Amino acid sequence: DIQMTQSPSSLSASVGDRVSITCQASQDISKHLNWYQQKPGKAPKLLIYDASNLETGVPSRFSGSGSGTDFTFTISSLQPEDIATYYCQQYDKISLAFGGGTKVEIK
Amino acid sequence: EVQLLQSGGGLVQPGGSLRLSCAASGFTFSTNAMNWVRQAPGKGLEWVSAISGDGVYTYYADYVKGRFTISRDNSKNTLYLQMNSLRAEDTAVYYCAKNKGDARFDYWGQGTLVTVSS
């Protein structure tokens, strides 16, 4: 099975800061990588699909990049409403796996 | 408006069984693959199972294979997860999630808590 290593596990940044999260796959997954945001007590929300495509209705300050085994999720200017835990998720023909999550807090 | 309304969670003893349901509306249910994803208290997301739109193909994570069964009734627009031989480590909030394209989850149910404890 493909394993996903997400880092950091938590971060603290100021409003307006650029924030980046990385996800590394244990083998080549092409661009089969999605990113989700989860706020406490809520279901996750899809933000980015296929590594770099912004889901409809998601603010443009969110972006994704990468292919193969290394991926990056970026918030260009952190807003108070972005406080949440972010997860990467990979998929191949028969299995799915999530990264361990990154909790984003305001400094 | 797409809605996924879950039911069926609760407290069950180790070794017991439980069936979760996810009633879908607002989209053509039979043409969309569906998934179950769980989250143990204070932990991350964990994919559990998937089923194709026609119900022919099913997929399971290793840690539930042989104990859980995913199914769907397209005439009732409802997804199910039959959970048998439950263990303490199965305690989690279980979410149903709709597939869009290649295994991206664009809509999620509200989640239902399953607690396995004596």
Chai-1 contact restraints between the chains, C-beta under 6 A:
chainA,res_idxA,chainB,res_idxB,connection_type,confidence,min_distance_angstrom,max_distance_angstrom,comment,restraint_id
A,N34,B,R104,contact,1.0,0.0,6.0,A-B,restraint_1
A,A43,B,Y95,contact,1.0,0.0,6.0,A-B,restraint_2
A,A43,B,W108,contact,1.0,0.0,6.0,A-B,restraint_3
A,A43,B,G111,contact,1.0,0.0,6.0,A-B,restraint_4
A,L46,B,R104,contact,1.0,0.0,6.0,A-B,restraint_5
A,L46,B,D106,contact,1.0,0.0,6.0,A-B,restraint_6
A,Y49,B,R104,contact,1.0,0.0,6.0,A-B,restraint_7
A,Y87,B,L45,contact,1.0,0.0,6.0,A-B,restraint_8
A,Y91,B,A103,contact,1.0,0.0,6.0,A-B,restraint_9
A,I94,B,Y59,contact,1.0,0.0,6.0,A-B,restraint_10
A,L96,B,W47,contact,1.0,0.0,6.0,A-B,restraint_11
A,L96,B,A103,contact,1.0,0.0,6.0,A-B,restraint_12
A,F98,B,L45,contact,1.0,0.0,6.0,A-B,restraint_13
A,G100,B,G44,contact,1.0,0.0,6.0,A-B,restraint_14
A,G101,B,G44,contact,1.0,0.0,6.0,A-B,restraint_15
